[in-house]
Amino acid sequence: MKSGTLQMPLADLPYSMLWHLKRMPQRAVEHGVPPALLGWRWRTREGLDEYLARIGRLHTKQVIRPASRSAFPLPRNVTQRDALSRDGALWGYSQYDVPERAVSESWIARIPDVRLLFFHTPGKRDFFPAIITADDTSLECREISHRAGHAAQSAMQKGSAQHFARATWILERAYHNHSHWLTAHLPKLLLLKERGMLGEVLMPRQRTRVMDASMRMLGIDPEAFRSFDPARPVEVDELTLVGTDRFDPAHMRAVRDAFAEPGSSAAAPHRRIFISREKSRGRRITNESALWAMLHRRGFEKVLMEDLAFPEQVRMMQQTRVLLAPHGAGLTNMLFCPEAGHVVEMADPGFPNPNFYALAASLGLGYWLLHEQAGEADHPLDRDLTIDIARVEEALEVIG
């Protein structure tokens, strides 16, 4: 090897060539090749601020809450920040970041002449939206991005689209997911409600029971919204787009306050709730009977969230002092727990999701992270957990 040069091992050459080949279509689009020539799977991507500045419409974006940085405590059973995982590839931030997490700004922007594209994944039916501008650029926002799955709707004729002169958009990826709806979408609806801007919000034709029940509890009629069919693109002459940080303390506490009954003088939170996943397809507890025997002695109630209507879930959480559960969407209901309560998450250390830590911290709840032994599964969210019961009891002894 010559001095100052780097020679690639011959065995690695095929992998390098494959890496570059896979990126050639995207690079071609970035250099001006029309996306239609490549099957619409690739597009030029641009951030909101860059796009609005480029077309001279940056003034149409209103910042509701500026970006900030959080100052949250460590989990109650963690003494050193370095003990928290730094793996944040799937979430955009890690458990290590939560004590000083960057909280993005909240904003409302108006964008001219856009096309909204959608697709659902097989199986889980997760929803993925994309916003395409008048010059065929993908407008990239949090959880809104053009993906290969949007190619089918991109190829549809213009006449097949649903058209609205004005519309407001709040939906992100997987809006139907219990956790995403409560923490990413309800804050946007509340923000719009405060400003009298609910009239032009678009909602999908099919909504979950939790979506409708939560809106009704907030005094919002879900039937009053205009609806769209996600099987067809949507064209909007002027789109109002709303962005919030999913775990901004101000928004999370606003949601909690909005569900509190006006003038109620509820007793101090006292219930101890254990959320079971015994009916779930994954992340069940292999030794749940032994765990429950200990929890029952300590005054816990065992609940399966799927057996409760959403208003029942909210009322129960408003009375809860200690919430204990394996990692799962049911933990999102801590959103309704009064401040100064405790949340104990039993989690797989191989899947270090920081979201429930961030949510608990934003709500002023004491958070406990217990790493448990995980089994084998094709997907990390399907791994069953074997609980160290003595460690759980030790945490509960400290909580009191």
C-alpha positions as CSV (number, residue, x, y, z in Angstrom):
1,M,0.0,0.0,0.0
2,K,1.4,3.4,-0.9
3,S,1.9,6.0,1.7
4,G,-1.2,8.3,2.1
5,T,-3.6,6.0,0.3
6,L,-6.2,3.6,1.5
7,Q,-6.5,0.3,-0.4
8,M,-9.8,-1.7,0.0
9,P,-9.4,-5.4,0.5
10,L,-10.4,-7.3,-2.6
11,A,-13.0,-9.4,-0.7
12,D,-14.9,-6.1,0.3
13,L,-15.1,-4.8,-3.2
14,P,-18.5,-6.5,-4.1
15,Y,-20.1,-5.1,-0.9
16,S,-18.9,-1.6,-1.7
17,M,-20.2,-1.9,-5.3
18,L,-23.6,-3.1,-4.0
19,W,-23.7,-0.2,-1.5
20,H,-23.1,2.3,-4.3
21,L,-25.5,0.6,-6.7
22,K,-28.4,0.8,-4.2
23,R,-27.9,4.5,-3.8
24,M,-27.6,5.3,-7.5
25,P,-31.4,5.9,-8.0
26,Q,-31.6,8.4,-5.1
27,R,-28.5,10.2,-6.3
28,A,-29.9,10.4,-9.9
29,V,-33.1,12.0,-8.5
30,E,-31.0,14.5,-6.5
31,H,-29.2,15.4,-9.7
32,G,-32.4,16.1,-11.6
33,V,-33.7,12.8,-13.0
34,P,-37.5,12.9,-12.7
35,P,-38.7,10.5,-10.0
36,A,-41.4,9.0,-12.4
37,L,-38.6,7.5,-14.6
38,L,-37.4,5.4,-11.6
39,G,-40.8,4.2,-10.5
40,W,-41.5,7.0,-7.9
41,R,-39.6,5.2,-5.2
42,W,-37.1,8.0,-4.8
43,R,-37.6,11.7,-4.4
44,T,-35.6,14.8,-3.4
45,R,-36.0,15.5,0.3
46,E,-36.1,18.8,2.1
47,G,-36.8,20.1,5.6
48,L,-39.7,22.4,6.3
49,D,-37.7,25.5,7.1
50,E,-35.4,25.0,4.0
51,Y,-38.4,24.5,1.7
52,L,-40.3,27.6,3.1
53,A,-37.2,29.7,2.8
54,R,-36.6,28.5,-0.8
55,I,-40.1,29.5,-2.0
56,G,-40.2,32.7,0.0
57,R,-42.9,31.6,2.5
58,L,-40.9,31.2,5.7
59,H,-43.2,33.9,7.2
60,T,-46.1,31.5,7.1
61,K,-44.5,29.4,9.9
62,Q,-45.5,30.4,13.4
63,V,-43.4,29.0,16.3
64,I,-45.7,28.3,19.2
65,R,-43.0,27.0,21.6
66,P,-39.3,27.5,20.8
67,A,-36.8,24.6,21.0
68,S,-35.4,23.9,24.5
69,R,-33.4,21.4,26.4
70,S,-34.8,19.2,29.2
71,A,-33.4,18.8,32.7
72,F,-34.7,15.5,34.0
73,P,-33.6,13.3,36.8
74,L,-32.1,9.9,36.3
75,P,-34.3,6.8,36.8
76,R,-34.7,6.3,40.6
77,N,-32.7,3.1,40.6
78,V,-29.9,4.4,38.5
79,T,-27.0,6.3,40.1
80,Q,-24.8,7.1,37.1
81,R,-25.9,8.5,33.8
82,D,-23.3,6.3,32.0
83,A,-25.3,3.3,33.1
84,L,-28.1,4.3,30.6
85,S,-28.0,3.0,27.1
86,R,-26.6,5.2,24.4
87,D,-28.3,3.2,21.6
88,G,-30.9,5.6,20.0
89,A,-30.8,4.5,16.4
90,L,-34.5,3.5,16.3
91,W,-35.8,6.5,18.2
92,G,-33.6,9.4,17.3
93,Y,-32.4,9.8,20.9
94,S,-31.3,7.4,23.7
95,Q,-32.0,6.7,27.3
96,Y,-28.7,8.5,28.0
97,D,-30.0,11.6,26.3
98,V,-33.2,11.9,28.3
99,P,-31.7,13.9,31.3
100,E,-30.6,16.6,28.8
101,R,-32.8,15.8,25.8
102,A,-33.3,18.4,23.1
103,V,-37.0,19.3,22.9
104,S,-37.9,20.5,19.4
105,E,-40.0,23.5,18.7
106,S,-43.8,23.4,18.3
107,W,-45.1,25.2,15.3
108,I,-48.0,25.8,12.8
109,A,-47.1,26.4,9.2
110,R,-49.1,27.0,6.0
111,I,-47.8,25.3,2.8
112,P,-49.2,25.8,-0.7
113,D,-50.1,23.2,-3.3
114,V,-49.2,19.8,-1.7
115,R,-50.1,16.2,-2.4
116,L,-50.5,13.8,0.6
117,L,-49.6,10.2,-0.1
118,F,-50.2,7.2,2.2
119,F,-49.6,3.5,2.6
120,H,-50.1,0.9,5.3
121,T,-47.7,-1.9,6.2
122,P,-49.0,-5.5,6.0
123,G,-49.8,-7.2,9.3
124,K,-49.7,-4.3,11.8
125,R,-51.3,-1.9,9.3
126,D,-49.0,0.9,10.4
127,F,-49.9,4.1,8.6
128,F,-47.2,6.1,6.8
129,P,-47.9,9.6,5.3
130,A,-45.8,11.7,3.0
131,I,-46.1,15.4,1.9
132,I,-45.1,16.1,-1.6
133,T,-44.7,19.8,-2.7
134,A,-45.6,21.4,-6.0
135,D,-42.1,20.8,-7.3
136,D,-42.2,17.0,-6.4
137,T,-40.0,17.4,-3.3
138,S,-40.7,15.3,-0.2
139,L,-41.3,17.6,2.7
140,E,-39.5,15.8,5.6
141,C,-41.0,16.3,9.1
142,R,-40.9,14.2,12.2
143,E,-42.6,10.8,11.4
144,I,-43.6,12.2,8.0
145,S,-41.3,11.1,5.2
146,H,-41.5,9.7,1.7
147,R,-40.8,6.0,1.5
148,A,-40.7,3.3,-1.2
149,G,-44.3,2.3,-0.2
150,H,-45.6,5.6,-1.5
151,A,-44.7,4.8,-5.1
152,A,-48.1,3.2,-5.9
153,Q,-50.0,6.4,-5.0
154,S,-47.4,8.6,-6.7
155,A,-48.1,6.9,-9.9
156,M,-51.9,7.5,-9.7
157,Q,-53.4,10.0,-12.1
158,K,-54.0,13.4,-10.7
159,G,-57.8,13.0,-11.2
160,S,-57.9,10.2,-8.8
161,A,-56.9,12.4,-5.8
162,Q,-59.3,13.8,-3.2
163,H,-59.2,17.6,-3.3
164,F,-59.5,20.2,-0.6
165,A,-59.0,23.9,-1.0
166,R,-57.8,24.2,2.7
167,A,-57.0,21.5,5.2
168,T,-55.2,21.0,8.5
169,W,-52.9,18.0,9.0
170,I,-51.9,16.5,12.3
171,L,-51.3,12.8,11.5
172,E,-48.0,11.1,11.7
173,R,-46.8,7.5,11.4
174,A,-48.9,4.9,13.1
175,Y,-51.6,7.4,14.3
176,H,-53.8,4.4,15.3
177,N,-51.2,3.1,17.8
178,H,-52.4,3.8,21.4
179,S,-49.1,5.4,22.4
180,H,-48.6,7.5,19.3
181,W,-52.2,8.8,19.4
182,L,-52.1,10.0,23.0
183,T,-48.6,11.6,22.9
184,A,-48.1,12.7,19.3
185,H,-51.6,13.6,18.1
186,L,-53.8,14.7,21.0
187,P,-51.4,17.5,21.9
188,K,-51.8,18.9,18.4
189,L,-55.6,18.7,18.6
190,L,-55.5,20.6,21.9
191,L,-53.2,23.2,20.5
192,L,-55.6,23.7,17.6
193,K,-58.7,23.7,19.9
194,E,-57.1,26.5,22.0
195,R,-56.8,28.6,18.8
196,G,-60.2,27.8,17.3
197,M,-58.6,26.0,14.4
198,L,-60.3,22.5,14.5
199,G,-62.7,23.2,11.6
200,E,-60.4,22.2,8.7
201,V,-58.7,19.2,10.4
202,L,-58.7,16.0,8.2
203,M,-59.3,12.7,9.9
204,P,-59.2,9.2,8.3
205,R,-62.5,7.5,7.7
206,Q,-61.6,4.6,10.0
207,R,-60.6,5.5,13.5
208,T,-60.0,3.5,16.6
209,R,-62.3,3.5,19.6
210,V,-59.6,5.2,21.7
211,M,-59.3,8.0,19.2
212,D,-63.0,8.7,19.2
213,A,-63.4,8.3,23.0
214,S,-60.5,10.5,23.8
215,M,-61.7,13.3,21.5
216,R,-65.2,13.1,23.1
217,M,-63.7,13.4,26.6
218,L,-62.0,16.6,25.4
219,G,-65.3,18.0,24.1
220,I,-64.3,17.4,20.5
221,D,-66.8,15.7,18.2
222,P,-64.9,13.2,16.0
223,E,-67.9,13.0,13.6
224,A,-67.6,16.7,12.9
225,F,-64.2,16.4,11.1
226,R,-63.9,16.1,7.3
227,S,-62.6,12.6,6.4
228,F,-60.3,11.3,3.7
229,D,-59.8,7.9,2.2
230,P,-56.1,6.7,2.7
231,A,-56.5,4.5,-0.4
232,R,-56.3,7.6,-2.5
233,P,-53.9,10.6,-2.5
234,V,-55.1,14.0,-1.2
235,E,-54.4,17.3,-2.9
236,V,-54.6,20.5,-0.9
237,D,-54.3,24.1,-2.2
238,E,-53.2,25.3,1.2
239,L,-52.2,22.9,4.0
240,T,-51.9,23.9,7.6
241,L,-49.3,21.6,9.1
242,V,-48.8,21.3,12.9
243,G,-45.6,20.0,14.6
244,T,-45.0,19.3,18.3
245,D,-42.3,17.4,20.3
246,R,-43.8,14.2,21.4
247,F,-42.5,14.5,25.0
248,D,-42.5,18.2,25.5
249,P,-43.4,18.6,29.2
250,A,-45.8,21.5,28.5
251,H,-47.8,19.5,26.0
252,M,-47.8,16.3,28.1
253,R,-49.1,18.2,31.1
254,A,-51.6,20.1,29.0
255,V,-53.1,16.7,28.0
256,R,-53.2,15.5,31.5
257,D,-54.9,18.7,32.7
258,A,-57.4,18.6,29.9
259,F,-58.7,15.2,31.0
260,A,-59.1,16.3,34.6
261,E,-62.7,16.8,35.6
262,P,-63.5,20.5,36.2
263,G,-64.0,21.3,39.8
264,S,-63.3,17.7,40.9
265,S,-61.8,17.2,44.4
266,A,-60.4,13.7,43.9
267,A,-58.8,11.9,46.8
268,A,-55.0,11.7,46.8
269,P,-53.8,9.0,44.4
270,H,-53.6,5.7,46.2
271,R,-54.0,2.8,43.8
272,R,-51.2,0.4,42.9
273,I,-51.8,-0.9,39.3
274,F,-50.0,-3.8,37.6
275,I,-50.6,-4.0,33.9
276,S,-50.6,-7.6,32.7
277,R,-49.8,-8.7,29.1
278,E,-51.0,-12.2,29.6
279,K,-53.4,-11.9,26.6
280,S,-50.8,-10.2,24.3
281,R,-48.9,-11.9,21.5
282,G,-45.5,-10.9,22.9
283,R,-43.7,-9.5,25.9
284,R,-45.6,-11.7,28.2
285,I,-44.1,-12.5,31.6
286,T,-43.0,-16.1,31.9
287,N,-43.2,-16.1,35.7
288,E,-46.2,-13.8,36.1
289,S,-48.0,-16.0,38.6
290,A,-45.1,-15.7,41.0
291,L,-44.8,-12.0,40.4
292,W,-48.5,-11.5,40.9
293,A,-48.4,-13.4,44.2
294,M,-45.9,-10.9,45.5
295,L,-47.7,-7.8,44.0
296,H,-51.0,-9.0,45.4
297,R,-49.6,-9.1,48.9
298,R,-48.4,-5.5,48.4
299,G,-51.9,-4.3,47.5
300,F,-51.6,-4.1,43.7
301,E,-54.6,-4.5,41.4
302,K,-54.0,-6.6,38.2
303,V,-55.6,-5.1,35.1
304,L,-55.6,-5.9,31.4
305,M,-56.1,-2.6,29.6
306,E,-57.8,-4.2,26.6
307,D,-60.6,-5.2,29.0
308,L,-61.3,-1.6,29.9
309,A,-63.0,1.2,28.0
310,F,-60.8,4.2,27.5
311,P,-62.7,6.5,30.0
312,E,-62.3,3.7,32.6
313,Q,-58.5,3.6,31.9
314,V,-58.3,7.4,32.4
315,R,-60.2,7.4,35.7
316,M,-58.1,4.5,37.0
317,M,-54.9,6.2,36.2
318,Q,-56.0,9.5,37.8
319,Q,-56.2,7.5,41.1
320,T,-52.9,5.7,40.6
321,R,-49.9,6.3,42.8
322,V,-47.7,3.3,41.5
323,L,-47.9,2.0,38.0
324,L,-45.9,-1.2,37.2
325,A,-45.8,-3.0,33.8
326,P,-43.6,-4.6,31.2
327,H,-42.7,-2.4,28.3
328,G,-45.8,-1.8,26.2
329,A,-48.4,0.7,25.0
330,G,-50.4,0.4,28.3
331,L,-47.6,2.3,30.0
332,T,-48.6,5.4,28.0
333,N,-51.6,5.7,30.3
334,M,-49.2,7.2,32.9
335,L,-50.1,10.4,31.0
336,F,-53.2,10.6,33.3
337,C,-51.3,9.8,36.6
338,P,-51.0,12.7,39.0
339,E,-47.6,14.3,39.5
340,A,-45.3,12.7,42.1
341,G,-46.5,9.2,41.4
342,H,-44.2,6.4,40.4
343,V,-43.8,4.3,37.2
344,V,-41.9,1.0,37.2
345,E,-41.0,-0.3,33.7
346,M,-39.8,-3.8,33.3
347,A,-37.8,-3.9,30.1
348,D,-35.6,-5.9,27.8
349,P,-32.1,-4.3,27.9
350,G,-31.6,-5.4,24.3
351,F,-34.3,-3.1,23.2
352,P,-33.6,0.2,25.1
353,N,-36.6,2.3,24.1
354,P,-36.3,5.6,25.9
355,N,-39.9,6.8,25.3
356,F,-41.5,5.9,28.6
357,Y,-38.6,7.3,30.5
358,A,-39.0,10.6,28.6
359,L,-42.8,10.6,29.2
360,A,-42.5,9.9,32.9
361,A,-39.9,12.6,33.4
362,S,-42.0,15.1,31.4
363,L,-44.9,14.4,33.7
364,G,-43.0,14.8,37.0
365,L,-43.3,11.1,37.8
366,G,-40.7,9.0,39.5
367,Y,-39.4,6.5,37.0
368,W,-37.8,3.1,37.7
369,L,-36.1,1.1,34.9
370,L,-35.7,-2.6,35.7
371,H,-33.8,-4.6,33.2
372,E,-35.2,-8.1,32.9
373,Q,-34.1,-11.3,31.2
374,A,-35.6,-11.5,27.7
375,G,-36.3,-14.7,25.7
376,E,-35.9,-15.3,21.9
377,A,-38.2,-14.0,19.2
378,D,-38.0,-12.8,15.6
379,H,-38.8,-9.2,16.7
380,P,-37.6,-7.6,19.9
381,L,-41.1,-6.5,20.8
382,D,-42.2,-10.1,20.9
383,R,-39.6,-11.3,23.4
384,D,-41.1,-12.6,26.6
385,L,-39.6,-11.5,29.9
386,T,-38.6,-13.4,33.0
387,I,-38.8,-11.1,36.0
388,D,-36.3,-10.8,38.9
389,I,-39.1,-10.7,41.5
390,A,-36.7,-9.8,44.4
391,R,-35.5,-6.7,42.4
392,V,-39.0,-5.6,41.8
393,E,-39.9,-6.0,45.5
394,E,-36.8,-4.0,46.4
395,A,-37.9,-1.1,44.3
396,L,-41.4,-1.2,45.7
397,E,-39.9,-1.2,49.2
398,V,-38.1,2.0,48.5
399,I,-41.3,3.6,46.9
400,G,-43.2,2.6,50.0
